């Protein structure tokens, strides 16, 4: 066990290239020994940029209809989409019409749920998957080169909103500097870190959610690999139920968020596991609005929150020393 271990933890970058690159840069800026990046890694929607018959391109950006023939303007739009975590696809009018004829929307799974439409197998889903893979591969190529230059290592775990196909992609890019951590226990400076991407049920029917009973079995199987709970780190994407870390806006029957009421949406069994095993540290994400720190018994639990749509990286620096929680500092930039 090292004398002091400085960890930089962030989560829920949701497709924002700006936030991903800020995360890598922060490792050096904050002099972190180890980086831990939790999901969600995938963005939520694809924006079509449609080539019209007159040679101009048309798209909609945050409710604004944009029509342009200017290449510099298009590059500016691409950068904005990358910053806010949106994917974009250049389509002909015929291609766009074919997608619309599938009877779906390509504006994201949350929008799908509200409209009662299923984003199932088809051209729309294929396009979304292609864009997820394309951006993630660019990120990991960049990360391997950058981390090699600065001599750092990061541990990556997806989140509940991440497509299952990205696991094999991250594993393909594994190296001395990038470690795929989901459902494994890794030694980081003498501390055992157990990582889990899955969550309890959400209103959005995301790829990695399951009922609490099954989640309990997953956690039990994972924690069998931990030899010393006293110095363990639970890096579980979903936070424990009814804490400062899991407070989300209450939704009405049409899934519209309340502006003045919140509800605890974390996992009951994650809380049970923390209270039972009392690890040293819990690192969580999932609920973007619920940045905070709390103790459950002797365990410090943290959620750095997320503002990825603004290109703002929220994170937390944690210092561990001689098997104890030494200090923390939330970051934003």
PEQUIPE-V650790 format. One record per backbone hydrogen bond with DSSP energy under -0.5 kcal/mol. CO is the residue of the C=O (numbers start at 1). NH is the residue of the N-H. Records with the same first field share a line. If there is no record, write none. Layout:
CO: NH, NH
This chain:
2: 322
3: 322
5: 7, 320
6: 33, 34
7: 9, 318
8: 36
9: 316
10: 38
13: 16
15: 17
16: 20
17: 21
18: 22
19: 23
20: 24
21: 25
22: 26
23: 27
24: 27, 28
25: 28, 29
26: 30
27: 32
28: 31
34: 8
35: 155
36: 10, 38
37: 157
38: 12
39: 12
40: 13, 14
41: 15
44: 109
45: 87
46: 48
47: 89
48: 50
49: 91
50: 52, 58
51: 93
52: 55
56: 52
57: 68
58: 50
59: 66
60: 62
61: 64
63: 65
64: 61
66: 59
68: 57
70: 74
71: 75
72: 76
73: 77
74: 78
75: 79
76: 80
77: 81
78: 82
79: 83
80: 84
81: 85, 86
82: 17, 18, 85
87: 47
89: 49, 91
91: 51
92: 96
93: 97
94: 98
95: 99
96: 100
97: 101
98: 102
99: 102, 104
100: 103
106: 46
108: 112
109: 113
110: 114
111: 115
112: 116, 117
113: 116
117: 119
118: 120
120: 125
122: 126
123: 127
124: 128
125: 129
126: 130
127: 131
128: 132
129: 133
130: 134
131: 135
132: 136
133: 137
134: 138
135: 139
136: 140
137: 141
138: 142
139: 143
140: 144
141: 145
142: 146
143: 147
144: 148
145: 149
146: 150
147: 151, 152
153: 35
154: 156, 179
155: 37
156: 181, 182
157: 39
158: 39
159: 162
160: 208
163: 166
164: 167
165: 169
166: 170
167: 171
168: 172
169: 173
170: 173
171: 174
177: 154
178: 175
179: 156, 181
181: 184
184: 186, 195
186: 188, 193
187: 189
188: 191
189: 2
191: 188, 193
192: 194, 233
193: 186, 195
194: 235
195: 183
196: 237
198: 238
199: 210
202: 205
206: 209
208: 199
211: 215
212: 216
213: 217
214: 218
215: 219
216: 220
217: 221
218: 222
219: 223
220: 224
222: 225
223: 226
228: 231
229: 232, 280
232: 280, 281
233: 194, 235
234: 236, 283
235: 196
237: 285
239: 267
243: 246
246: 248, 265
248: 263
250: 258
252: 255
256: 252
261: 250
263: 248, 265
267: 241, 271
268: 272
269: 273
270: 274
271: 275
272: 276
273: 277
274: 278
280: 300
281: 234
282: 284, 302
283: 236
284: 304
285: 287
286: 288
287: 290
288: 306
292: 303
294: 301
295: 297
296: 299
299: 296, 301
300: 282
301: 294
302: 284
303: 292
307: 310, 312
308: 311
311: 313
312: 307, 314
313: 333
314: 11
315: 331
316: 9
317: 329
318: 7, 320
319: 326, 327
320: 5
321: 324
324: 321, 326
327: 319
329: 317
331: 315
